[in-house]
């Protein structure tokens, strides 16, 4: 944000970071090779011990496998899908072919689960158990699971295979149950880790599936509260679970406003995607703020996570005041989140480095290339002196300097002064206050909302600074 760090050359810091990255990469490769070697030896020894009678195995080498890799997750959405054959399958000449086709369907279900970032826990016969929110927690997992269930159900009903007898009766009956809650998971595997999930949430998902109508999707009231904004649902009764009744809802389809094909309601459209990203922003924000806490230099007393949170809040306030759309608000909040991440690399040209970090991370959160380009333009617009060219750049520029017109201007300004001193500035406090007066005098807000709310406060700060400069030192 500030332009008084001209004397700080970030070239050496960048070169040092690159060298450190290369060294860490080499160490990681060595550790990975050691880990693979140790795990291979562990598996070899376990295979030997497995054929040795238990009484001959010393207690010192026995392993309590029940506690290995046991993980706990607080909010996971579990889907239990059960496919059963109808009586007409056994008398059909093409039953073997139909079963082969169903195997392909189950493979496709795995692809759908992967598309929505779901972990497949187990497949027993034609029962399919998967979960969202494992191993990385995310706030959107209930939506992801319901979308996957709709797509799986739709695929089974419309796929072109010989799955009906001469009267057109389907060979397969599908029921899906979904429930959100805590689970425990046991991780296993080396190259590709899988998770065996257990707990009441899994059991309840199975019970909800058993209570569902044929080729229908039932969800618990817990899942319903988290997805009702997006889907058409009907209340469909209760089931008894552990001394109480659990309410269930049947998922009909996506709401028409959020569906590509308004008649089918299976696949989401662009409007849905914006709402989804706005909800997902909580996960993205948590990730970036944690990254800033870990990687920003400790002497950044102003350009830290507090400032980033402040700018996010302010772009939202100014965005509402200026009447921007949901998508525009999303892009503004995302740009605010990333606008100072470049300080991880260095002070000089931190806006540019922030765009590179954004381009690296945002594709993992389903932002389109066009959205990422617009976000990066907003980040670059925060470079001083501000020169915004559109309403969105005006909003983020005002949000970035909102403290100029607030009552906490002096303490915030002092944090910036301490930061600049740590970066090598030789300004004494009087010279700094005079520099602030000059900056405030030349600065003006760009949005109507900021002008109405902050300009008066800025004039007050100028007068406060002038009094501080005039006041003799104690």
Secondary structure as GFF3:
##gff-version 3
##sequence-region A 1 474
A	DSSP	alpha_helix	11	49	.	.	.	ID=ss1
A	DSSP	three_ten_helix	54	56	.	.	.	ID=ss2
A	DSSP	three_ten_helix	59	61	.	.	.	ID=ss3
A	DSSP	three_ten_helix	65	67	.	.	.	ID=ss4
A	DSSP	beta_strand	70	85	.	.	.	ID=ss5
A	DSSP	three_ten_helix	87	89	.	.	.	ID=ss6
A	DSSP	alpha_helix	95	115	.	.	.	ID=ss7
A	DSSP	beta_strand	119	124	.	.	.	ID=ss8
A	DSSP	beta_strand	127	132	.	.	.	ID=ss9
A	DSSP	alpha_helix	141	158	.	.	.	ID=ss10
A	DSSP	beta_strand	172	188	.	.	.	ID=ss11
A	DSSP	beta_strand	194	198	.	.	.	ID=ss12
A	DSSP	alpha_helix	200	211	.	.	.	ID=ss13
A	DSSP	beta_strand	216	220	.	.	.	ID=ss14
A	DSSP	alpha_helix	221	227	.	.	.	ID=ss15
A	DSSP	beta_strand	231	241	.	.	.	ID=ss16
A	DSSP	beta_strand	244	254	.	.	.	ID=ss17
A	DSSP	three_ten_helix	256	258	.	.	.	ID=ss18
A	DSSP	alpha_helix	270	295	.	.	.	ID=ss19
A	DSSP	alpha_helix	305	322	.	.	.	ID=ss20
A	DSSP	alpha_helix	326	338	.	.	.	ID=ss21
A	DSSP	three_ten_helix	341	344	.	.	.	ID=ss22
A	DSSP	alpha_helix	350	361	.	.	.	ID=ss23
A	DSSP	three_ten_helix	362	365	.	.	.	ID=ss24
A	DSSP	alpha_helix	369	380	.	.	.	ID=ss25
A	DSSP	alpha_helix	391	400	.	.	.	ID=ss26
A	DSSP	three_ten_helix	402	405	.	.	.	ID=ss27
A	DSSP	alpha_helix	409	422	.	.	.	ID=ss28
A	DSSP	alpha_helix	429	442	.	.	.	ID=ss29
A	DSSP	alpha_helix	448	470	.	.	.	ID=ss30
###
